[in-house]
Amino acid sequence: MDLRPYVERLRQRLAEVERALAEPATFQQPQRAQELGREYARLKEGVTRGEAYARALAELEANRALLSGESDPEWQALAREEIARLEAALPELDRQVREALLPPDPADARNIIVEIRAGAGGSEAALFAADLYRMYTRYAEARGWKVETLDASPSDLGGFKEVIFSVAGTDVFKRLKYESGVHRVQRVPATEAQGRIHTSTATVAVLPEAEEVDIELKPDELEITTCRASGPGGQGVNTTDSAVQILHKPTGLLVRCADERSQQKNKTKALKILRTRLLDQRRQEEKARYDATRSQQVGTGERNEKIRTYNFPQNRVTDHRLDLSLYNLPAVLDGDLDLLIEPLLARDLEQRLAALRL
């Protein structure tokens, strides 16, 4: 299929965005200007890919015409070589153009809030939750992203019953959205005297961070209470009413934040978490209504979906959505996640291209 008419549409839209960005009024709406800037970069890349695709097609047509009209054996041989080279290159160029034509997920460019909770397995599950927290933190550091802990409930042995943190940077949600689900660990716990392997779980929720313009929180819909924080945190944390709990009455969502000594800072963080959960709730409802056709296992993001197993005795990490096993568990837990994330991105791209039906 000739994709050049679709490339021309990208070019026309690029010109429209360029005109909009040239208008001073555009920058009176910072969010609109930011969205247009991101769209401009995406369209520019798409047009560049489209031009490479169009050049290859034109050269292929020219060489085929040369082959059919040229009687000189030497020129015919050169034309055949060029035809073979271009025919080998075109499938990848075609794929790149189709990828550029895909409508982007608006949430892909957002920062995220990650919630990790210990599941089955008691104290061992809490230790595993801490391992996952460290894994994502190390991955974020390697990519130059910023991590901020929003709330945490430490366990007695040094793990986490629950930890909530934000990650800010480029394409954060795009790369980490597939981490949502149940993570399972198989290993001998430090407290196991008999050397038996135990299986424990932790759940991970990756939520695109909401902004104030996304979710309006009306004061009469919120019930805000303060209480004394508990757990480690220094001299002030246990002696002042710094912890903040917010109930969103219409939905029943409850958020508590006690990570900071300042009551105001805890309130700000709690409101950020609440907005993000409400945005995720809205996204899940829309997905249920409009995205039922994309029921494939990869990238569903369901909270109850077992997505990965970390098997210590076999030094193995298995992603069940791809049936992919890697035998470098320490590296993965140290933040080397791209070997798992890249195949998920590629699989999702293939499915979206198949649905495009160009």
N, C-alpha and C positions, 0 to 999 in steps of 0.2 A: 504494500500500500504506500502511495506517495504521501508523505507527511508535510510537504512544502506548503500547502494551503493552511495547515494548522500553525506552522512556523510564522506565516504571515500574520495570523491573528495575534500571536505573541508580540510581534513587532509593532502592531497597531496599538496594543494595550500598553507596551513600553512607552510609546510616544505620548499616550494619554497621561501616564503616570509622570513622565518628565515635565509635561505642561503643568500638572497639578503641583509638583514640587517647585516649580519656578514662581508660583503665586505666593506672595508674602502672607496672604491670609491663611494659607495652609499651616504655617508655623505658629499661628495663634491657638491652634488645637494640637498640643504636643503629642497626644496619643495618636491622632490621625496622621501627623507627620511621621511618626515612628513606623506606623503600619505601612505607609506609602514607601518609606525608605527600605523596609524589608522586602516589599513587593518589587521595588525597582531592582534590587540586587538579584532577586530570584529570576525576574524576567530577563535581565541583562545576561545572566548565565544561560538561560534557555535560548535566547536569540543567538548567542555565540555558538552553542551546540547546533542549533538549526542551520546556521551558515556553513558549518563544517559538513553537516549532512547534505545540504544542497550542493555544495561544491563537489562532494564525492559522487552524487547522482549525475551531475552535469558532466563530470569527467568520464564516468562510466558510459553515458550515452554517446559522448564524443568518440571514445575508443571503440565502441561497438560499431558506430558508423564508419570509422576508419577501417576496421577489420573487414567490413562488408564491401567497402569501395576501393580498397587498396590491393593492388596486385603484387607489390614488392614483398617477397618473403620476409625480408629483414624488418620492414615496417609492420607486417602482420605479426611477427613474433613479439615485437615490442608492445603491440596493442594487446595481444593475448596476456602478456605479463601484467600489464596495467589492469586489465579486466579482472584477472585472478586476484590481484592485490586489493582492488576496490570492492569486489564481491566478498572478500574475507573481512574487510573493515566495516562494511555497511550494517551488519546485524547489531554490532555494538553502538554505532552511531544512531541507528534506529531506536535502540533501547534508551539511549541517553535523551533523545528528543521526546519519546513517550513519557519518560520520567519527568521532564520539564513541563509537560502538558498536564500532569496530575495536579489537581487542586490541593494546595498544602493544608495540613491540619493547623488551624490557627493556634492551637495549644502548643505546638512543637517548639515554638520560640520562647515559651514561658519558663520562668523559674519554677521550682517545685517545692512541695513539702512532703517529706517522707515520714511515714509512721511505721515503726517496727515494734511488734508485740510478741512476747514469748507465748508459745502455744503449748502443745502437749509435751510433757517431759520435766516439769517442775524446775528445779534450779539449773539443770543442764540446758533446758530451753532458754532460760534467761542468759546463760553464758553464750549460747549460740546467737541470741539476739545481739549481744555485744560484739560478737565476731562479725556479724553482718553490718553493724553500724561502722565498725572499723574498716571493713571492706569498701563500703561506699565512700567513706571519708577519704581513704587513700586514693580511690579512683578519681574523686573530685579534685583532690590536690594535684594529681598528675595532669589533669586537663586544665588546671588554672581556675577552677571554679571556687566560689566562696561558700563555706559551710557554716551555719549558725545553729546551735542547739536551742530549741524552743522550749522543750520540757522533757523531763526524764524521771523515771521511777526506778532507782537502782535496786538490785536484789542483794541479799545478804552475802553472796559469794563473789560479788564484783561484776555481775552481769546486769541486764536490764529487764525488768518486767515490761517496760514500755519506754521507748525513746522517740521523740519527735524532733525533726530538724529540717531546716531549709537549705536548699542548694541553689545558688545563683550563678549564671554564666551563659554561654552561648549554646543553644540547642540542648539544654539540660533535659527537658521533658522528652524531646525526640529520642534521646539515647537511653533514658532510664525508665520510660513508661512500661517497658515489658517486664520490669522487675516485680510488678504487683502480683501477689499470689502467695502460696504456701511454699516455704523453703524447708527442706528436711535434711537433718544431719544424722549420720550413723557413725558412732565412735564409742570408745570406752571412756566414760566420764572419770574425772579425777577422783570422785568419791566412790568409785566402784572397786571394791576390794577383790572381787572374784575375776576381774578382767573381762567381764561380759560386755558385748557391744549393745548399746542402747540406741533407740531411735527417738529423736525429739524434733519438734517443729517450731517455726516462728513465721508469723505472717508479715508481709511487707505491703504497704499501700503507698503508691506514688501518685500524688495529686498535683495537677497544675495550679500554681499559686494564683489566687484571685486578687484583683485590685479593687479599690473602693468603687470604681465606676462599674465593675461587673456585678457586684452584690450590694444592694442598699440595706443597711441594718438600721431599722427604726428603733429609737430608744424605748418605746413602749412595748416592743417585742422582746426585749432583753431583760433578764433577771441577773444582775451582777452582785455577787457576794464576795467577801474577802475572808480569809482565814489564815491561821498560822501555818507556815510551810514546815515540812518535816524532812528529815534526811540530812545528808552532808551538805555543806555550803558555806561554812564560815560562821563567825560569831553572830552575825545579824540575821541569818536566814531563819533560825528557829525561835527568835525572840520578838519578831514583829509580824503584824498581820499583812504580809506581802503577797501571799498566794491569792490568785484571782480565779474565780469560777464564774462562767457565763452560761446561762441557759437560754437557748433560742426557743421561745415559747411555741411558735407555729409548727416547728418540726420536732421539738423535743431534744435537739442536739445539745450536748453538754460538753463544754471545753474547760479544762483547768490548766493553769500555768503557774509554776512556782520556781522557775529557773533563776530568776533575777531577785536581788534584794529589794529592788524598787517595785512598789505596787503598780505604778504607772507603766513601767516597762513590761511587767507581766500582763497588764491589761491590753497593751498594744499587741503583744505577741498572741494573746488569747483571741483577740479580734481577728488577727491575720489567719489563725488556724480555723476559726469559725467560718470566715468568708470562703476559705479554700474548700472546706468540707461541703458548704452549701453549693459552691460552684461545681464540685465533683458530683453532688447529688443531682444537680440539674443536667450535667453531662451524661450521667448514667441513665436518667429518664429518657433523654433524647436518643441515646444509643439504643435503648430497648425499643423505642418506637420506630426509628428510621434505619437502624443498622443491623437488623435481624439477619440479613443475608450474609453478613460477615461473621459466620459462626465457627470459622476455622479455629483450631486450637491455638495457633500462634497469635500472640498479641491480643488475646481477649481481655486481659487485665482483670479477670474475675478474682475476687478476694479469696474464694474457696478453692481455687485451682492449684493443684500441686504442680509447680513448674520446674523445680530443680532439687536434686539430691546431692549432698556433699558426703562422700563415703571416705572416711579417713583410713580404714585398713587397706583399701585398694588404691589410695591416692587418686581418687576419681571424682570428677564433677560431671553429672549427667543432667542435661536439659531435656525434659520429657516432651516438650512441644516439638523439638526437632529430632529427637532420638539421637542426640549428639553427646558423646562422652569425651572428656579431656582428662589426661592423667598428669595433671600438674596442679593439684589442689592447693598447695601452699602459695603458689603464685596468684591464683584466683583470689584467695582470701586476703592476699596482700594488695588487691586492687587491680589486678590485670584482667579486666572484664571484657575487653574488646573482642577477645576470641569467642565470647558468647554473644555479645551484643551485635557484632557485625553480621553473623548469619541470620539473626532475628530481623534485622533491618532489611537484609537482602530478601528474605522470605516474604516479608510484608510488602516490599516493593513489587515482587512478582505477582502477588495476589491482587494488588491494586491495579497493576498494569493489565492483568487478565480481565478485571472488571471494567476497565476503560473502554474496551472493545472498539478500538480505532481500526 
